[in-house]
Amino acid sequence: MDHIYRGPRRPRMSMSPYNTNSLVIRNPYQPMWWSAAMPGAGHIMIGKSIKGFLLFIFEFTVNLQSGINEAIEYSMVGQFQMVKDILDLQWLFVRLATEINQFAALASKNKAPIEAFRLDMAEINYLNYLNPWVAVVWSLFTPGLGHLISRNIIQGVYLLAWFIVVIYQSKALPSVYFTATGHFEEATNVIHWNWVLYLPSLYLFAVDDCWSRVIESNRLFQMEQTRFLKDKYQNTSFPLL
């Protein structure tokens, strides 16, 4: 008796009212780079959010306990003996990243169905065209906002929460205030560089990830629209180019 598949063997995407996840063919060096810069970021980028969130926490814990960011600060100002004194080598580990391009290629080849709309009592999610630069600009204002604009609520709230924690712990805002009022010594004394050095990774990853998600969402939107119009309105005797 032949086995009957009741659904796609490898779905192209999955949508909930709070988030959209999809299989995307991308350059493997992109998530590999982000996994090296900020462990967990590469996993979030390829859709493995739970593992990515856990590795994010791991990254913050290891860096704070080992003093890596503080060591970077001292090395930038030439205080190499302080680098040796501050590092705690027992907290240094090797980091890894993974990719899922083969599954994405198979899902695309098998023309897995694409869900266009999800609704529940609290939220609505749907495929729609969005200018990726809009998400990028919001991410540059605050990491996570670009994800919220593109309806990736889970990743957006997570990145926004970490951004708030980093801004608070780094004392960046008091430092900016003292700098603006000309109190440069107070600005230098109050800031915590071991937290400030997380900001470049948070900002750049938020921009890169929301750009990639919007581009893929636009592609899925166009693909779903094409399939719908072809199935409902195209004459079977007219080949679609």
Sequence and secondary structure as in RCSB ss.txt:
>XXXX:A:sequence
MDHIYRGPRRPRMSMSPYNTNSLVIRNPYQPMWWSAAMPGAGHIMIGKSIKGFLLFIFEFTVNLQSGINEAIEYS
MVGQFQMVKDILDLQWLFVRLATEINQFAALASKNKAPIEAFRLDMAEINYLNYLNPWVAVVWSLFTPGLGHLIS
RNIIQGVYLLAWFIVVIYQSKALPSVYFTATGHFEEATNVIHWNWVLYLPSLYLFAVDDCWSRVIESNRLFQMEQ
TRFLKDKYQNTSFPLL
>XXXX:A:secstr
     SS SS SEEEETTEEEE     THHHHHHHHHSTTHHHHHTT HHHHHHHHHHHHHHHHHHTHHHHHHHH
HTT HHHHHHH  GGG         HHHHHHHHHTT     EEE SS EEE     HHHHHHHHHHSTTHHHHHT
T HHHHHHHHHHHHHHHHHHTHHHHHHHHHTT HHHHHHH  HHHHTTHHHHHHHHHHHHHHHHHHHHHHHHHHH
HHHHHHHHS TTS   
